Amino acid sequence: MSGRTRIRSCPERTCVGCRERAAKNELLRIVAIEGACVPDPRGTLPGRGAYVHPVPVCLDQAVRRKAFPRALRVPGPLDVMALRQYVEQAQGC
Ligand SMILES: [Zn+2]
């Protein structure tokens, strides 16, 4: 007898690399911490998040078009070393 309505629409986000929409759980959340892009796979870090496919291609595109500072509303360039490492490890090849 719970009156809960089920929300079936799964949340979508736009990848800042290829600009394609994808389900939130297919994308990696990124937050800016102290001038660096930090991967937030569990989505627990506070602040604005940007979403990108966890693949080097999308990461490179995002870096090239400076999508992270824009999406995260920070003025300067962001370091993506940690993020790149994370993505390359996530590839697992
Ligand atoms: Zn993408």
PDB file of the backbone (N, CA, C, O) and the ligand in Angstrom, with CONECT records:
HET     ZN  A 101       1
ATOM      1  N   MET A   1       0.803  -1.203   0.000  1.00  0.00           N
ATOM      2  CA  MET A   1       0.000   0.000   0.000  1.00  0.00           C
ATOM      3  C   MET A   1       0.844   1.264   0.000  1.00  0.00           C
ATOM      4  O   MET A   1       0.395   2.331   0.421  1.00  0.00           O
ATOM      5  N   SER A   2       2.025   1.129  -0.461  1.00  0.00           N
ATOM      6  CA  SER A   2       2.812   2.337  -0.533  1.00  0.00           C
ATOM      7  C   SER A   2       2.396   3.142  -1.757  1.00  0.00           C
ATOM      8  O   SER A   2       2.142   2.588  -2.827  1.00  0.00           O
ATOM      9  N   GLY A   3       2.332   4.418  -1.587  1.00  0.00           N
ATOM     10  CA  GLY A   3       1.894   5.273  -2.685  1.00  0.00           C
ATOM     11  C   GLY A   3       3.031   5.757  -3.542  1.00  0.00           C
ATOM     12  O   GLY A   3       2.934   6.792  -4.202  1.00  0.00           O
ATOM     13  N   ARG A   4       4.101   5.011  -3.530  1.00  0.00           N
ATOM     14  CA  ARG A   4       5.261   5.478  -4.302  1.00  0.00           C
ATOM     15  C   ARG A   4       5.038   5.329  -5.791  1.00  0.00           C
ATOM     16  O   ARG A   4       4.644   4.270  -6.280  1.00  0.00           O
ATOM     17  N   THR A   5       5.291   6.382  -6.480  1.00  0.00           N
ATOM     18  CA  THR A   5       5.219   6.297  -7.934  1.00  0.00           C
ATOM     19  C   THR A   5       6.614   5.959  -8.452  1.00  0.00           C
ATOM     20  O   THR A   5       7.617   6.519  -8.009  1.00  0.00           O
ATOM     21  N   ARG A   6       6.645   5.061  -9.367  1.00  0.00           N
ATOM     22  CA  ARG A   6       7.944   4.676  -9.915  1.00  0.00           C
ATOM     23  C   ARG A   6       8.335   5.592 -11.067  1.00  0.00           C
ATOM     24  O   ARG A   6       7.557   5.846 -11.986  1.00  0.00           O
ATOM     25  N   ILE A   7       9.526   6.060 -10.985  1.00  0.00           N
ATOM     26  CA  ILE A   7      10.030   6.897 -12.075  1.00  0.00           C
ATOM     27  C   ILE A   7      10.872   6.007 -12.981  1.00  0.00           C
ATOM     28  O   ILE A   7      11.952   5.553 -12.604  1.00  0.00           O
ATOM     29  N   ARG A   8      10.368   5.775 -14.151  1.00  0.00           N
ATOM     30  CA  ARG A   8      11.023   4.797 -15.024  1.00  0.00           C
ATOM     31  C   ARG A   8      12.084   5.420 -15.923  1.00  0.00           C
ATOM     32  O   ARG A   8      12.986   4.728 -16.394  1.00  0.00           O
ATOM     33  N   SER A   9      11.979   6.703 -16.157  1.00  0.00           N
ATOM     34  CA  SER A   9      12.940   7.313 -17.070  1.00  0.00           C
ATOM     35  C   SER A   9      14.326   7.242 -16.446  1.00  0.00           C
ATOM     36  O   SER A   9      14.534   7.721 -15.331  1.00  0.00           O
ATOM     37  N   CYS A  10      15.261   6.654 -17.153  1.00  0.00           N
ATOM     38  CA  CYS A  10      16.594   6.586 -16.601  1.00  0.00           C
ATOM     39  C   CYS A  10      17.327   7.878 -16.948  1.00  0.00           C
ATOM     40  O   CYS A  10      17.209   8.397 -18.058  1.00  0.00           O
ATOM     41  N   PRO A  11      18.072   8.377 -15.993  1.00  0.00           N
ATOM     42  CA  PRO A  11      18.700   9.686 -16.213  1.00  0.00           C
ATOM     43  C   PRO A  11      19.749   9.636 -17.319  1.00  0.00           C
ATOM     44  O   PRO A  11      20.553   8.706 -17.389  1.00  0.00           O
ATOM     45  N   GLU A  12      19.728  10.632 -18.168  1.00  0.00           N
ATOM     46  CA  GLU A  12      20.714  10.710 -19.244  1.00  0.00           C
ATOM     47  C   GLU A  12      21.602  11.929 -19.058  1.00  0.00           C
ATOM     48  O   GLU A  12      21.192  12.960 -18.525  1.00  0.00           O
ATOM     49  N   ARG A  13      22.816  11.769 -19.513  1.00  0.00           N
ATOM     50  CA  ARG A  13      23.760  12.880 -19.477  1.00  0.00           C
ATOM     51  C   ARG A  13      24.453  12.945 -20.824  1.00  0.00           C
ATOM     52  O   ARG A  13      24.462  11.975 -21.582  1.00  0.00           O
ATOM     53  N   THR A  14      25.035  14.104 -21.112  1.00  0.00           N
ATOM     54  CA  THR A  14      25.767  14.265 -22.362  1.00  0.00           C
ATOM     55  C   THR A  14      27.257  14.121 -22.098  1.00  0.00           C
ATOM     56  O   THR A  14      27.800  14.748 -21.188  1.00  0.00           O
ATOM     57  N   CYS A  15      27.912  13.293 -22.897  1.00  0.00           N
ATOM     58  CA  CYS A  15      29.358  13.141 -22.808  1.00  0.00           C
ATOM     59  C   CYS A  15      30.012  14.429 -23.306  1.00  0.00           C
ATOM     60  O   CYS A  15      29.693  14.905 -24.395  1.00  0.00           O
ATOM     61  N   VAL A  16      30.926  14.995 -22.514  1.00  0.00           N
ATOM     62  CA  VAL A  16      31.555  16.247 -22.927  1.00  0.00           C
ATOM     63  C   VAL A  16      32.593  16.020 -24.024  1.00  0.00           C
ATOM     64  O   VAL A  16      33.099  16.979 -24.605  1.00  0.00           O
ATOM     65  N   GLY A  17      32.916  14.748 -24.310  1.00  0.00           N
ATOM     66  CA  GLY A  17      33.860  14.448 -25.381  1.00  0.00           C
ATOM     67  C   GLY A  17      33.163  14.356 -26.721  1.00  0.00           C
ATOM     68  O   GLY A  17      33.363  15.206 -27.588  1.00  0.00           O
ATOM     69  N   CYS A  18      32.340  13.323 -26.898  1.00  0.00           N
ATOM     70  CA  CYS A  18      31.700  13.102 -28.198  1.00  0.00           C
ATOM     71  C   CYS A  18      30.338  13.780 -28.289  1.00  0.00           C
ATOM     72  O   CYS A  18      29.718  13.771 -29.353  1.00  0.00           O
ATOM     73  N   ARG A  19      29.868  14.361 -27.206  1.00  0.00           N
ATOM     74  CA  ARG A  19      28.603  15.095 -27.172  1.00  0.00           C
ATOM     75  C   ARG A  19      27.379  14.216 -27.408  1.00  0.00           C
ATOM     76  O   ARG A  19      26.305  14.712 -27.748  1.00  0.00           O
ATOM     77  N   GLU A  20      27.548  12.926 -27.229  1.00  0.00           N
ATOM     78  CA  GLU A  20      26.399  12.038 -27.374  1.00  0.00           C
ATOM     79  C   GLU A  20      25.763  11.820 -26.019  1.00  0.00           C
ATOM     80  O   GLU A  20      26.438  11.817 -24.989  1.00  0.00           O
ATOM     81  N   ARG A  21      24.459  11.637 -26.035  1.00  0.00           N
ATOM     82  CA  ARG A  21      23.762  11.369 -24.795  1.00  0.00           C
ATOM     83  C   ARG A  21      23.855   9.890 -24.466  1.00  0.00           C
ATOM     84  O   ARG A  21      23.801   9.032 -25.347  1.00  0.00           O
ATOM     85  N   ALA A  22      23.995   9.613 -23.182  1.00  0.00           N
ATOM     86  CA  ALA A  22      24.083   8.222 -22.743  1.00  0.00           C
ATOM     87  C   ALA A  22      23.507   8.120 -21.343  1.00  0.00           C
ATOM     88  O   ALA A  22      23.396   9.117 -20.630  1.00  0.00           O
ATOM     89  N   ALA A  23      23.147   6.925 -20.963  1.00  0.00           N
ATOM     90  CA  ALA A  23      22.663   6.712 -19.599  1.00  0.00           C
ATOM     91  C   ALA A  23      23.755   7.102 -18.618  1.00  0.00           C
ATOM     92  O   ALA A  23      24.944   6.881 -18.848  1.00  0.00           O
ATOM     93  N   LYS A  24      23.314   7.679 -17.536  1.00  0.00           N
ATOM     94  CA  LYS A  24      24.253   8.200 -16.549  1.00  0.00           C
ATOM     95  C   LYS A  24      25.265   7.145 -16.094  1.00  0.00           C
ATOM     96  O   LYS A  24      26.436   7.443 -15.860  1.00  0.00           O
ATOM     97  N   ASN A  25      24.783   5.907 -15.974  1.00  0.00           N
ATOM     98  CA  ASN A  25      25.696   4.880 -15.456  1.00  0.00           C
ATOM     99  C   ASN A  25      26.687   4.371 -16.503  1.00  0.00           C
ATOM    100  O   ASN A  25      27.550   3.552 -16.186  1.00  0.00           O
ATOM    101  N   GLU A  26      26.575   4.847 -17.747  1.00  0.00           N
ATOM    102  CA  GLU A  26      27.574   4.488 -18.753  1.00  0.00           C
ATOM    103  C   GLU A  26      28.673   5.535 -18.834  1.00  0.00           C
ATOM    104  O   GLU A  26      29.694   5.340 -19.494  1.00  0.00           O
ATOM    105  N   LEU A  27      28.445   6.642 -18.156  1.00  0.00           N
ATOM    106  CA  LEU A  27      29.407   7.735 -18.215  1.00  0.00           C
ATOM    107  C   LEU A  27      30.151   7.864 -16.890  1.00  0.00           C
ATOM    108  O   LEU A  27      29.669   7.451 -15.836  1.00  0.00           O
ATOM    109  N   LEU A  28      31.320   8.441 -16.982  1.00  0.00           N
ATOM    110  CA  LEU A  28      32.115   8.682 -15.786  1.00  0.00           C
ATOM    111  C   LEU A  28      31.919  10.130 -15.341  1.00  0.00           C
ATOM    112  O   LEU A  28      32.062  11.061 -16.133  1.00  0.00           O
ATOM    113  N   ARG A  29      31.592  10.302 -14.068  1.00  0.00           N
ATOM    114  CA  ARG A  29      31.418  11.653 -13.555  1.00  0.00           C
ATOM    115  C   ARG A  29      32.778  12.246 -13.209  1.00  0.00           C
ATOM    116  O   ARG A  29      33.633  11.574 -12.632  1.00  0.00           O
ATOM    117  N   ILE A  30      32.962  13.495 -13.565  1.00  0.00           N
ATOM    118  CA  ILE A  30      34.212  14.204 -13.296  1.00  0.00           C
ATOM    119  C   ILE A  30      33.900  15.429 -12.454  1.00  0.00           C
ATOM    120  O   ILE A  30      32.940  16.151 -12.723  1.00  0.00           O
ATOM    121  N   VAL A  31      34.706  15.657 -11.444  1.00  0.00           N
ATOM    122  CA  VAL A  31      34.580  16.904 -10.706  1.00  0.00           C
ATOM    123  C   VAL A  31      35.943  17.584 -10.686  1.00  0.00           C
ATOM    124  O   VAL A  31      36.979  16.934 -10.830  1.00  0.00           O
ATOM    125  N   ALA A  32      35.925  18.901 -10.506  1.00  0.00           N
ATOM    126  CA  ALA A  32      37.173  19.659 -10.452  1.00  0.00           C
ATOM    127  C   ALA A  32      37.567  19.868  -9.000  1.00  0.00           C
ATOM    128  O   ALA A  32      36.806  20.433  -8.214  1.00  0.00           O
ATOM    129  N   ILE A  33      38.758  19.410  -8.653  1.00  0.00           N
ATOM    130  CA  ILE A  33      39.262  19.627  -7.300  1.00  0.00           C
ATOM    131  C   ILE A  33      40.667  20.208  -7.395  1.00  0.00           C
ATOM    132  O   ILE A  33      41.585  19.571  -7.912  1.00  0.00           O
ATOM    133  N   GLU A  34      40.816  21.406  -6.894  1.00  0.00           N
ATOM    134  CA  GLU A  34      42.115  22.081  -6.862  1.00  0.00           C
ATOM    135  C   GLU A  34      42.816  22.055  -8.219  1.00  0.00           C
ATOM    136  O   GLU A  34      43.987  21.687  -8.316  1.00  0.00           O
ATOM    137  N   GLY A  35      42.100  22.442  -9.246  1.00  0.00           N
ATOM    138  CA  GLY A  35      42.703  22.581 -10.568  1.00  0.00           C
ATOM    139  C   GLY A  35      42.935  21.283 -11.305  1.00  0.00           C
ATOM    140  O   GLY A  35      43.667  21.255 -12.295  1.00  0.00           O
ATOM    141  N   ALA A  36      42.328  20.212 -10.844  1.00  0.00           N
ATOM    142  CA  ALA A  36      42.500  18.941 -11.540  1.00  0.00           C
ATOM    143  C   ALA A  36      41.152  18.262 -11.740  1.00  0.00           C
ATOM    144  O   ALA A  36      40.235  18.408 -10.931  1.00  0.00           O
ATOM    145  N   CYS A  37      41.056  17.516 -12.837  1.00  0.00           N
ATOM    146  CA  CYS A  37      39.869  16.701 -13.069  1.00  0.00           C
ATOM    147  C   CYS A  37      40.003  15.425 -12.256  1.00  0.00           C
ATOM    148  O   CYS A  37      40.996  14.705 -12.369  1.00  0.00           O
ATOM    149  N   VAL A  38      39.015  15.157 -11.451  1.00  0.00           N
ATOM    150  CA  VAL A  38      39.059  13.966 -10.603  1.00  0.00           C
ATOM    151  C   VAL A  38      37.906  13.045 -10.992  1.00  0.00           C
ATOM    152  O   VAL A  38      36.750  13.465 -11.013  1.00  0.00           O
ATOM    153  N   PRO A  39      38.227  11.776 -11.303  1.00  0.00           N
ATOM    154  CA  PRO A  39      37.151  10.836 -11.622  1.00  0.00           C
ATOM    155  C   PRO A  39      36.333  10.521 -10.376  1.00  0.00           C
ATOM    156  O   PRO A  39      36.872  10.336  -9.285  1.00  0.00           O
ATOM    157  N   ASP A  40      35.051  10.465 -10.562  1.00  0.00           N
ATOM    158  CA  ASP A  40      34.152  10.213  -9.435  1.00  0.00           C
ATOM    159  C   ASP A  40      33.180   9.084  -9.820  1.00  0.00           C
ATOM    160  O   ASP A  40      31.987   9.316 -10.013  1.00  0.00           O
ATOM    161  N   PRO A  41      33.719   7.858  -9.926  1.00  0.00           N
ATOM    162  CA  PRO A  41      32.900   6.751 -10.445  1.00  0.00           C
ATOM    163  C   PRO A  41      31.658   6.464  -9.602  1.00  0.00           C
ATOM    164  O   PRO A  41      30.663   5.956 -10.120  1.00  0.00           O
ATOM    165  N   ARG A  42      31.709   6.783  -8.321  1.00  0.00           N
ATOM    166  CA  ARG A  42      30.541   6.498  -7.489  1.00  0.00           C
ATOM    167  C   ARG A  42      29.579   7.674  -7.407  1.00  0.00           C
ATOM    168  O   ARG A  42      28.490   7.567  -6.842  1.00  0.00           O
ATOM    169  N   GLY A  43      29.997   8.798  -7.980  1.00  0.00           N
ATOM    170  CA  GLY A  43      29.112   9.960  -7.971  1.00  0.00           C
ATOM    171  C   GLY A  43      28.873  10.526  -6.593  1.00  0.00           C
ATOM    172  O   GLY A  43      27.788  11.033  -6.307  1.00  0.00           O
ATOM    173  N   THR A  44      29.865  10.447  -5.739  1.00  0.00           N
ATOM    174  CA  THR A  44      29.676  10.879  -4.354  1.00  0.00           C
ATOM    175  C   THR A  44      30.326  12.214  -4.031  1.00  0.00           C
ATOM    176  O   THR A  44      30.037  12.813  -2.995  1.00  0.00           O
ATOM    177  N   LEU A  45      31.201  12.684  -4.911  1.00  0.00           N
ATOM    178  CA  LEU A  45      31.896  13.933  -4.603  1.00  0.00           C
ATOM    179  C   LEU A  45      30.972  15.125  -4.791  1.00  0.00           C
ATOM    180  O   LEU A  45      30.152  15.138  -5.710  1.00  0.00           O
ATOM    181  N   PRO A  46      31.097  16.118  -3.935  1.00  0.00           N
ATOM    182  CA  PRO A  46      30.236  17.292  -4.041  1.00  0.00           C
ATOM    183  C   PRO A  46      30.659  18.214  -5.182  1.00  0.00           C
ATOM    184  O   PRO A  46      31.767  18.111  -5.707  1.00  0.00           O
ATOM    185  N   GLY A  47      29.772  19.096  -5.545  1.00  0.00           N
ATOM    186  CA  GLY A  47      30.105  20.089  -6.560  1.00  0.00           C
ATOM    187  C   GLY A  47      29.562  19.728  -7.921  1.00  0.00           C
ATOM    188  O   GLY A  47      28.901  18.705  -8.102  1.00  0.00           O
ATOM    189  N   ARG A  48      29.859  20.594  -8.876  1.00  0.00           N
ATOM    190  CA  ARG A  48      29.404  20.377 -10.251  1.00  0.00           C
ATOM    191  C   ARG A  48      30.087  19.176 -10.846  1.00  0.00           C
ATOM    192  O   ARG A  48      31.262  18.926 -10.575  1.00  0.00           O
ATOM    193  N   GLY A  49      29.368  18.430 -11.651  1.00  0.00           N
ATOM    194  CA  GLY A  49      29.971  17.288 -12.309  1.00  0.00           C
ATOM    195  C   GLY A  49      29.881  17.413 -13.816  1.00  0.00           C
ATOM    196  O   GLY A  49      28.928  17.983 -14.347  1.00  0.00           O
ATOM    197  N   ALA A  50      30.876  16.877 -14.501  1.00  0.00           N
ATOM    198  CA  ALA A  50      30.812  16.744 -15.948  1.00  0.00           C
ATOM    199  C   ALA A  50      30.829  15.250 -16.240  1.00  0.00           C
ATOM    200  O   ALA A  50      31.346  14.462 -15.448  1.00  0.00           O
ATOM    201  N   TYR A  51      30.268  14.868 -17.369  1.00  0.00           N
ATOM    202  CA  TYR A  51      30.198  13.448 -17.683  1.00  0.00           C
ATOM    203  C   TYR A  51      30.915  13.153 -18.979  1.00  0.00           C
ATOM    204  O   TYR A  51      30.800  13.894 -19.955  1.00  0.00           O
ATOM    205  N   VAL A  52      31.667  12.049 -18.977  1.00  0.00           N
ATOM    206  CA  VAL A  52      32.406  11.656 -20.171  1.00  0.00           C
ATOM    207  C   VAL A  52      32.422  10.126 -20.230  1.00  0.00           C
ATOM    208  O   VAL A  52      32.433   9.456 -19.197  1.00  0.00           O
ATOM    209  N   HIS A  53      32.423   9.581 -21.462  1.00  0.00           N
ATOM    210  CA  HIS A  53      32.614   8.139 -21.579  1.00  0.00           C
ATOM    211  C   HIS A  53      34.006   7.807 -21.036  1.00  0.00           C
ATOM    212  O   HIS A  53      34.965   8.519 -21.333  1.00  0.00           O
ATOM    213  N   PRO A  54      34.128   6.756 -20.260  1.00  0.00           N
ATOM    214  CA  PRO A  54      35.448   6.417 -19.703  1.00  0.00           C
ATOM    215  C   PRO A  54      36.345   5.753 -20.737  1.00  0.00           C
ATOM    216  O   PRO A  54      36.831   4.642 -20.523  1.00  0.00           O
ATOM    217  N   VAL A  55      36.564   6.432 -21.852  1.00  0.00           N
ATOM    218  CA  VAL A  55      37.447   5.925 -22.905  1.00  0.00           C
ATOM    219  C   VAL A  55      38.384   7.050 -23.336  1.00  0.00           C
ATOM    220  O   VAL A  55      38.001   8.219 -23.308  1.00  0.00           O
ATOM    221  N   PRO A  56      39.624   6.702 -23.740  1.00  0.00           N
ATOM    222  CA  PRO A  56      40.604   7.737 -24.108  1.00  0.00           C
ATOM    223  C   PRO A  56      40.123   8.648 -25.234  1.00  0.00           C
ATOM    224  O   PRO A  56      40.445   9.836 -25.237  1.00  0.00           O
ATOM    225  N   VAL A  57      39.366   8.123 -26.182  1.00  0.00           N
ATOM    226  CA  VAL A  57      38.917   8.935 -27.324  1.00  0.00           C
ATOM    227  C   VAL A  57      38.085  10.123 -26.853  1.00  0.00           C
ATOM    228  O   VAL A  57      38.319  11.263 -27.256  1.00  0.00           O
ATOM    229  N   CYS A  58      37.116   9.839 -25.998  1.00  0.00           N
ATOM    230  CA  CYS A  58      36.242  10.912 -25.517  1.00  0.00           C
ATOM    231  C   CYS A  58      37.004  11.858 -24.597  1.00  0.00           C
ATOM    232  O   CYS A  58      36.767  13.066 -24.600  1.00  0.00           O
ATOM    233  N   LEU A  59      37.912  11.304 -23.818  1.00  0.00           N
ATOM    234  CA  LEU A  59      38.723  12.131 -22.939  1.00  0.00           C
ATOM    235  C   LEU A  59      39.550  13.119 -23.762  1.00  0.00           C
ATOM    236  O   LEU A  59      39.609  14.308 -23.448  1.00  0.00           O
ATOM    237  N   ASP A  60      40.191  12.609 -24.825  1.00  0.00           N
ATOM    238  CA  ASP A  60      41.002  13.468 -25.682  1.00  0.00           C
ATOM    239  C   ASP A  60      40.168  14.565 -26.334  1.00  0.00           C
ATOM    240  O   ASP A  60      40.587  15.721 -26.402  1.00  0.00           O
ATOM    241  N   GLN A  61      39.004  14.195 -26.802  1.00  0.00           N
ATOM    242  CA  GLN A  61      38.138  15.197 -27.428  1.00  0.00           C
ATOM    243  C   GLN A  61      37.743  16.274 -26.428  1.00  0.00           C
ATOM    244  O   GLN A  61      37.730  17.462 -26.749  1.00  0.00           O
ATOM    245  N   ALA A  62      37.427  15.850 -25.233  1.00  0.00           N
ATOM    246  CA  ALA A  62      37.026  16.801 -24.198  1.00  0.00           C
ATOM    247  C   ALA A  62      38.170  17.744 -23.855  1.00  0.00           C
ATOM    248  O   ALA A  62      37.966  18.943 -23.667  1.00  0.00           O
ATOM    249  N   VAL A  63      39.372  17.190 -23.776  1.00  0.00           N
ATOM    250  CA  VAL A  63      40.541  18.010 -23.459  1.00  0.00           C
ATOM    251  C   VAL A  63      40.793  19.002 -24.582  1.00  0.00           C
ATOM    252  O   VAL A  63      41.066  20.176 -24.331  1.00  0.00           O
ATOM    253  N   ARG A  64      40.701  18.530 -25.830  1.00  0.00           N
ATOM    254  CA  ARG A  64      41.010  19.371 -26.983  1.00  0.00           C
ATOM    255  C   ARG A  64      40.058  20.561 -27.083  1.00  0.00           C
ATOM    256  O   ARG A  64      40.464  21.670 -27.429  1.00  0.00           O
ATOM    257  N   ARG A  65      38.805  20.315 -26.779  1.00  0.00           N
ATOM    258  CA  ARG A  65      37.862  21.432 -26.886  1.00  0.00           C
ATOM    259  C   ARG A  65      37.636  22.128 -25.546  1.00  0.00           C
ATOM    260  O   ARG A  65      36.688  22.896 -25.379  1.00  0.00           O
ATOM    261  N   LYS A  66      38.517  21.847 -24.606  1.00  0.00           N
ATOM    262  CA  LYS A  66      38.461  22.486 -23.279  1.00  0.00           C
ATOM    263  C   LYS A  66      37.066  22.373 -22.660  1.00  0.00           C
ATOM    264  O   LYS A  66      36.531  23.327 -22.094  1.00  0.00           O
ATOM    265  N   ALA A  67      36.514  21.202 -22.785  1.00  0.00           N
ATOM    266  CA  ALA A  67      35.144  20.997 -22.325  1.00  0.00           C
ATOM    267  C   ALA A  67      35.042  20.899 -20.803  1.00  0.00           C
ATOM    268  O   ALA A  67      34.015  21.248 -20.221  1.00  0.00           O
ATOM    269  N   PHE A  68      36.102  20.429 -20.167  1.00  0.00           N
ATOM    270  CA  PHE A  68      36.009  20.255 -18.709  1.00  0.00           C
ATOM    271  C   PHE A  68      35.906  21.581 -17.961  1.00  0.00           C
ATOM    272  O   PHE A  68      34.998  21.756 -17.148  1.00  0.00           O
ATOM    273  N   PRO A  69      36.835  22.533 -18.224  1.00  0.00           N
ATOM    274  CA  PRO A  69      36.684  23.822 -17.517  1.00  0.00           C
ATOM    275  C   PRO A  69      35.335  24.474 -17.793  1.00  0.00           C
ATOM    276  O   PRO A  69      34.748  25.100 -16.910  1.00  0.00           O
ATOM    277  N   ARG A  70      34.845  24.325 -19.023  1.00  0.00           N
ATOM    278  CA  ARG A  70      33.568  24.942 -19.360  1.00  0.00           C
ATOM    279  C   ARG A  70      32.418  24.253 -18.627  1.00  0.00           C
ATOM    280  O   ARG A  70      31.559  24.910 -18.038  1.00  0.00           O
ATOM    281  N   ALA A  71      32.416  22.941 -18.672  1.00  0.00           N
ATOM    282  CA  ALA A  71      31.323  22.200 -18.041  1.00  0.00           C
ATOM    283  C   ALA A  71      31.348  22.344 -16.523  1.00  0.00           C
ATOM    284  O   ALA A  71      30.307  22.333 -15.865  1.00  0.00           O
ATOM    285  N   LEU A  72      32.548  22.478 -15.986  1.00  0.00           N
ATOM    286  CA  LEU A  72      32.672  22.535 -14.528  1.00  0.00           C
ATOM    287  C   LEU A  72      32.727  23.968 -14.014  1.00  0.00           C
ATOM    288  O   LEU A  72      32.839  24.208 -12.812  1.00  0.00           O
ATOM    289  N   ARG A  73      32.645  24.929 -14.961  1.00  0.00           N
ATOM    290  CA  ARG A  73      32.620  26.346 -14.586  1.00  0.00           C
ATOM    291  C   ARG A  73      33.834  26.766 -13.766  1.00  0.00           C
ATOM    292  O   ARG A  73      33.707  27.443 -12.746  1.00  0.00           O
ATOM    293  N   VAL A  74      34.996  26.359 -14.221  1.00  0.00           N
ATOM    294  CA  VAL A  74      36.207  26.846 -13.575  1.00  0.00           C
ATOM    295  C   VAL A  74      36.977  27.679 -14.598  1.00  0.00           C
ATOM    296  O   VAL A  74      36.932  27.385 -15.793  1.00  0.00           O
ATOM    297  N   PRO A  75      37.683  28.714 -14.143  1.00  0.00           N
ATOM    298  CA  PRO A  75      38.311  29.657 -15.069  1.00  0.00           C
ATOM    299  C   PRO A  75      39.539  29.103 -15.785  1.00  0.00           C
ATOM    300  O   PRO A  75      39.736  29.380 -16.968  1.00  0.00           O
ATOM    301  N   GLY A  76      40.354  28.337 -15.099  1.00  0.00           N
ATOM    302  CA  GLY A  76      41.630  27.948 -15.687  1.00  0.00           C
ATOM    303  C   GLY A  76      41.607  26.564 -16.298  1.00  0.00           C
ATOM    304  O   GLY A  76      40.600  25.858 -16.242  1.00  0.00           O
ATOM    305  N   PRO A  77      42.742  26.182 -16.889  1.00  0.00           N
ATOM    306  CA  PRO A  77      42.854  24.825 -17.428  1.00  0.00           C
ATOM    307  C   PRO A  77      42.892  23.808 -16.286  1.00  0.00           C
ATOM    308  O   PRO A  77      43.328  24.111 -15.176  1.00  0.00           O
ATOM    309  N   LEU A  78      42.427  22.605 -16.585  1.00  0.00           N
ATOM    310  CA  LEU A  78      42.388  21.566 -15.558  1.00  0.00           C
ATOM    311  C   LEU A  78      43.383  20.462 -15.901  1.00  0.00           C
ATOM    312  O   LEU A  78      43.530  20.072 -17.060  1.00  0.00           O
ATOM    313  N   ASP A  79      44.042  19.982 -14.894  1.00  0.00           N
ATOM    314  CA  ASP A  79      44.971  18.884 -15.069  1.00  0.00           C
ATOM    315  C   ASP A  79      44.187  17.579 -15.238  1.00  0.00           C
ATOM    316  O   ASP A  79      43.279  17.286 -14.460  1.00  0.00           O
ATOM    317  N   VAL A  80      44.545  16.804 -16.258  1.00  0.00           N
ATOM    318  CA  VAL A  80      43.790  15.573 -16.502  1.00  0.00           C
ATOM    319  C   VAL A  80      44.647  14.312 -16.319  1.00  0.00           C
ATOM    320  O   VAL A  80      44.256  13.221 -16.732  1.00  0.00           O
ATOM    321  N   MET A  81      45.811  14.478 -15.700  1.00  0.00           N
ATOM    322  CA  MET A  81      46.704  13.336 -15.509  1.00  0.00           C
ATOM    323  C   MET A  81      46.031  12.171 -14.779  1.00  0.00           C
ATOM    324  O   MET A  81      46.057  11.029 -15.236  1.00  0.00           O
ATOM    325  N   ALA A  82      45.435  12.490 -13.645  1.00  0.00           N
ATOM    326  CA  ALA A  82      44.805  11.447 -12.836  1.00  0.00           C
ATOM    327  C   ALA A  82      43.641  10.817 -13.583  1.00  0.00           C
ATOM    328  O   ALA A  82      43.417   9.607 -13.529  1.00  0.00           O
ATOM    329  N   LEU A  83      42.915  11.668 -14.275  1.00  0.00           N
ATOM    330  CA  LEU A  83      41.761  11.191 -15.031  1.00  0.00           C
ATOM    331  C   LEU A  83      42.202  10.279 -16.171  1.00  0.00           C
ATOM    332  O   LEU A  83      41.603   9.232 -16.413  1.00  0.00           O
ATOM    333  N   ARG A  84      43.256  10.692 -16.865  1.00  0.00           N
ATOM    334  CA  ARG A  84      43.755   9.881 -17.984  1.00  0.00           C
ATOM    335  C   ARG A  84      44.215   8.511 -17.482  1.00  0.00           C
ATOM    336  O   ARG A  84      43.933   7.478 -18.089  1.00  0.00           O
ATOM    337  N   GLN A  85      44.924   8.536 -16.365  1.00  0.00           N
ATOM    338  CA  GLN A  85      45.370   7.265 -15.783  1.00  0.00           C
ATOM    339  C   GLN A  85      44.185   6.373 -15.457  1.00  0.00           C
ATOM    340  O   GLN A  85      44.193   5.174 -15.733  1.00  0.00           O
ATOM    341  N   TYR A  86      43.184   6.972 -14.874  1.00  0.00           N
ATOM    342  CA  TYR A  86      41.999   6.217 -14.484  1.00  0.00           C
ATOM    343  C   TYR A  86      41.347   5.580 -15.707  1.00  0.00           C
ATOM    344  O   TYR A  86      40.985   4.403 -15.696  1.00  0.00           O
ATOM    345  N   VAL A  87      41.207   6.376 -16.753  1.00  0.00           N
ATOM    346  CA  VAL A  87      40.549   5.884 -17.965  1.00  0.00           C
ATOM    347  C   VAL A  87      41.369   4.772 -18.606  1.00  0.00           C
ATOM    348  O   VAL A  87      40.815   3.767 -19.052  1.00  0.00           O
ATOM    349  N   GLU A  88      42.699   4.950 -18.653  1.00  0.00           N
ATOM    350  CA  GLU A  88      43.528   3.931 -19.270  1.00  0.00           C
ATOM    351  C   GLU A  88      43.480   2.626 -18.473  1.00  0.00           C
ATOM    352  O   GLU A  88      43.505   1.538 -19.048  1.00  0.00           O
ATOM    353  N   GLN A  89      43.410   2.744 -17.161  1.00  0.00           N
ATOM    354  CA  GLN A  89      43.302   1.533 -16.340  1.00  0.00           C
ATOM    355  C   GLN A  89      41.944   0.878 -16.506  1.00  0.00           C
ATOM    356  O   GLN A  89      41.826  -0.347 -16.516  1.00  0.00           O
ATOM    357  N   ALA A  90      40.920   1.713 -16.635  1.00  0.00           N
ATOM    358  CA  ALA A  90      39.564   1.192 -16.771  1.00  0.00           C
ATOM    359  C   ALA A  90      39.400   0.409 -18.063  1.00  0.00           C
ATOM    360  O   ALA A  90      38.520  -0.445 -18.172  1.00  0.00           O
ATOM    361  N   GLN A  91      40.260   0.707 -19.052  1.00  0.00           N
ATOM    362  CA  GLN A  91      40.207  -0.028 -20.311  1.00  0.00           C
ATOM    363  C   GLN A  91      40.538  -1.498 -20.096  1.00  0.00           C
ATOM    364  O   GLN A  91      39.959  -2.385 -20.724  1.00  0.00           O
ATOM    365  N   GLY A  92      41.483  -1.730 -19.194  1.00  0.00           N
ATOM    366  CA  GLY A  92      41.825  -3.084 -18.786  1.00  0.00           C
ATOM    367  C   GLY A  92      42.294  -3.997 -19.907  1.00  0.00           C
ATOM    368  O   GLY A  92      42.019  -5.196 -19.880  1.00  0.00           O
ATOM    369  N   CYS A  93      42.996  -3.451 -20.887  1.00  0.00           N
ATOM    370  CA  CYS A  93      43.492  -4.316 -21.962  1.00  0.00           C
ATOM    371  C   CYS A  93      44.966  -4.576 -21.773  1.00  0.00           C
ATOM    372  O   CYS A  93      45.576  -5.284 -22.575  1.00  0.00           O
TER     373      CYS A  93
HETATM  374 ZN    ZN A 101      31.762  10.135 -25.417  1.00  0.00          ZN2+
END
